[in-house]
Amino acid sequence: MSPDSTHAAANVTDRVTDGAADRAAGRLAGRTADRLGFSQGGYPGKFTLAHHFDTPEQQYGAAKLGIWLFLVTEILLFSGLFCIYAIYRAHHPEVFLFAHTFLDKNLGATNTVVLLFSSFTMAWGVRAAQLGQRRLLSLLLLIT
């Protein structure tokens, strides 16, 4: 082994050991805070390493992979739905021509406004929760 590879192996071992020590310290501080994702101080916003990860890099990589897998499955699902819609519409145009008589533009516009407003209030509620604004969070959840 070259001196560089020995040094790199020592760094990896140190990080794994440090991760195990951090997890052990978290267990001693109490499992409730760990389960909620809070730091030992009891407030959100400080990074905590989940019990099943050795290093923050491993946790970040797993989260990144999870998000990409989620996005790929969503793309597959919705591309399949759009393909089914296109095929059905191409093979049965008379059904779509007849169905448009039952659509109500006012109801569709109202539904769109309600969905956009509820998305806005939920996103605002998430921000209020991040900032610890409980009264505003409760109000936004009630409005939604």
N, C-alpha and C positions, 0 to 999 in steps of 0.2 A: 504494500500500500504506500502511496506517496504521502508526503506530509500534508498536502492539501486535502486529500480524501480522508485522512485520519482526523484532521481538524473539523471537516464537515460532518463526519460521523459523530464527533463529540458534541457539536452544536445541536444535532438532531436529538441525541440522547438527553442533553440538558433541557431542551424544550419539552420533551415528553415527560421528564421527571418534574419539571415545573408545573406542567398541566395537571399531573396527578396530585401534586401538593396543593394546587389551587382548588381542585375538586374536594380534597379531604378537608381543607379549611372551610369550604362552603357547606359541607355536611355537618361540621361541628357548629356552624353558625345557625343552623336550622333549615329544615327541608321546606318549610312553607315559603320562605323568601326565594329559594331556588326554583320551586315550582312556578311561582308567579313571575319569574324573570327579573326580580329586583336584586339590587346589590345588597351587601350585608348591612348597609346603612338604612335600608328600608324604603328607598325612593327610586322611582324609575329613571332611566336614562343612563345608568352606568352599566357597562358591559359585564355580563356574567357568562361564564363558560358552562354549557349544559353538561350534565354528569356523564354522558356517553361519548364525549369528545375529549381527545388528549390535548389538542392545541387550538387556539383561536383560528389558525389558518385552516385546520381540518373542518371546524364548524362552518367557517365562511364558505369553503369549497362545497360542503354538503348542501348548504342553503342555496348556493348559486346553481348547483346541479338540479336541485329540487324545483327551483323557479323555471329553469329551462325545460325540464320535463313537463311541468304544468303547461307552459306556453305551447309546447309541441302537441300535447294532447288536446288543448283547446283548438289549435289550428286544424288538427285532424277531424275533430268533432264537427266544427262549423263548416269546414270545406265539404264534408260528407253531407251535411244538411243542405247546403246551397246546391250541391250537385243533384240531390234528390228533388229539390224544388225545381231546378232547371229542367230536369228530365220530365217530371210530372207536368210542368207547364207546357213543354213542347209537345207532349203526347195528348194532352187534354186541354186545349186552349178554350174550348167552349165553357168549361167549368169556371175558369177565371173570368171570362167575359160575363157570365151570369152572376158571379159572386160579388162583383163590384157594385151592384145595385143595393146590396145590404150594408155597405160601409157608410159610416157617419163621420164626416170630416171634423165636426165639432167635438165629438167624443174622442177621436184620435188625437186632436190637438190638446184636449184636456189631459188625456193620459200621458202625453209627452211632457207637458209642463209639470205634472205631479212627479213623474219619474226623475226629471232633471232637478227639481227642487229637493226631493228626498235625497238624491245623491249629494247635492250641495250641503244639506244640513248634516248628513252623516260624515262627510269629509271634514266639515268644520268641527263636528263633535270629536273626531279623532284628534284633531289639532288641540282642542280644548283639553282632552285627556292627557296629551303629551305635556301640556303646560301646567297641568294640575288644577285646572279651573273647573271644579266639580259642579258648581251651580249652573254655569253655562252649559256644561256637558249634559246635565239632567234636563235642562230646558230644550236643548237641541234634540235629545232622544225623544222627549215628549212630542215635540213638533213633528218629528219624522214619523 
